[in-house]
Amino acid sequence: MAFLDHIPILVCCKDLPKGPCPFRFHAIWTKHPDFLPLVEESWSHEIDGTPIQLLVGKLKRLKNALKKWNKEVFGNIHDKVKELHNDLCSIQANITENPEEELFKMETNISKKLDEVLIQQEIFFKEHSRIKWLKEGDGNIAFFQRVVNR
């Protein structure tokens, strides 16, 4: 009979600092008028090195520029939706109490902004649903195969 000197150990890792989030390209960026000029400007700077070093360097610079631009232009879409919705409700409440032309203009502007941000949020949710489906797959594939093979 062999003697093992293994001792079980329990490690708790819930408070470890998280590393940086991986870079993800968002389709909504392509709809923004500043996207292509940002890419062209970032890509146009010269870098010295081999062709692969050029590619890697330009991609790194573009990634950093897109991350910064995303925070400045888009920020947190969900927070923007909540904020604009609250602003719209507040203005509409003011309109019922005191209908002034300026409030109607503000309501129109905020409604347009809210519509734009809701479209951005919809694109965001579509992207994330595809990512989730690709990661987790289709849990009921037999059902879909039966439907397709009829």
Secondary structure, DSSP 8 states (H G I E B T S, - for coil): -------------TT-----------GGGGGSTTHHHHHHHHHHS---S-HHHHHHHHHHHHHHHHHHHHHHHT--HHHHHHHHHHHHHHHHHHHHHS--HHHHHHHHHHHHHHHHHHHHHHHHHHHHHHHHHHHH--TTHHHHHHHHT-
